[in-house]
């Protein structure tokens, strides 16, 4: 059975497989705290960049979070305009989400329930942009509220696994 991946997604799947197959943590090691993906989609290719510039580095955005600003420039590609990542696992998850944002149906998900990434991909139509944040679960509601106050088209928050 062949599995087809969009360009660039195969590398992300490989990184995720390596993370998942890694030997168990040392005895007594603490698990990473739960993380959430919070995203906001804006009308305009440059809108998310402007919003992010105004909120970057300020509360409630935790300095331990990972962030990306992406845009669908209308050419059929989603481009990364800005990225700030902390930690290998968060960087891998953020990169994987960005890789899965190319427009079009995912042949590996036919008939599957929609995921938050599917919702984001659908909302990120040509001429729009988005802020993606992976933050600790405790900070997620405040981050989502801050993004909602910037008048996006859509805001969503969903738990993700980063370990």
N, C-alpha and C positions, 0 to 999 in steps of 0.2 A: 504494500500500500504506500503510495507516494503522498507526501504532505507538501503542499505548496505554500510558500511564504511570500509576502510582498517584499520588494527589494529593501534590504537593510534589516528586515525583521529577523532573518535567520541568525544573524550575529547576536541579536538581543536574546533570542531564544537560547542560543548556546551559552551566553553569560548566565542567564537565569538557571539553566540546567546545571552549570558548574556550581552555582551558589547552593542549589537545592541538594546536590549530590555531595557537598563538602562533608567531611567527617563531623561528627557531633561536637558541640562546644565542650570546652573543658569543664570538669565537674565544678559546680558552684557558679559558673558564668551566668550573668544576668541576660535575659532575653531583652531584645530591643523593645521599647514601648510601642504600643499600637500607633500607626500612622494613618492619616487620611489624605486622599487626593481632593483638593478643593480647586475648582476651576470656574472662571468667569469668561464668557464670550462677549465680544464687543463688535458693533458695526464699525467698519473701517480697518484697513490694514495696519495703520499706525496707532489706533486708539488704545490698544492694550499696552503698547510701549509707553505712551504718555501717562496712562494710569499708574503703571508699575513705577515709573520714575518718581511719581508723587508719593508713593507709599513704601518704596524700598527702604529697608533698614529702620523702619519706624514700627512701634507697637501698633497692632498686635502681631505683626509678622515676626515669628520667632527666628533668632539668628541660626538656630539649628535646622531650619527648614531648607528644602530645596525648591527652586523656582525656575520657571521657564516662561518666556513670552514667545508665542508662535503666531504665524499668520498664514492664511490661505490667500496667496497673491493672485489667484485666478488662473494660474498656469497648470493647475492640477497637482501641485506640490504644496505641502505644508513646510514652511521654513522656520527655523529657530532664529529669532531676532536677538534674544538675550537668554543667558542661562547662568544660574548660580546654584551649585549643587554641593551638598555636605554629606560625606560618608559614601562608601562604595555601594552599599545596598540601595540607598535613596537615589544615587546617581544612576544605577542600573534600572531601577523602576521608572524613573523619570525618562531616561533614554528609551526604554521599551515603549512607554506610552506615546512619546513623540514619534517613534518609528511606526506605530500602528495607526497614526492619524491620516495617512494618505487617503484621499477620497476613493470611494468605490466600495463594493461589497467585499468582505473577507471570505474567500472560498472555504476556509476552514471552519467557519461559524454558521454555515447554512442550517437553518432551523433552530439554532440555539437562542436562548433568552438574551435580549439586549443587555450589554454591560454599560457602565459609565463611560468607558472609552468609545463604545458605539454611539452613545448619545452625544459625546463631545465631537466625534468625527462628523456626525450628521449636522450638528449646530455650526461647525466651522466651515461654512459655505464660502465660495469665492468672495473676496472683499471683506472678510472678517478676520479678527485676531482674538487671541485668548491669553489669559494668565493662568498658568498651572502652578499649584503649590502642593508640596508634600510636607505636611506638618504633623506634629504630635497631636494625638486625638483630643487632648485637653484644649489646645489652641484653635482647633478647627472651627468651632462655632464663631469665635471672634473674628477669625480670618474671613469666613464666609460673610459675616455681617458687614465687615469693612468693604469687601468687594461688592456686596449688594448696594452699598451706599454710593458707589461710583456709576450706577445706572447701566449695568450690562444688560445684554439681551437675555442671558441665562446664567445662573450660579448653581453649582451642584457640589455636594460633598459626599465622599464615599470612602470607606475604610479600604486600605491596601496593605499587603504584606510586604515587608522590607527585610525579612530575615530568612 
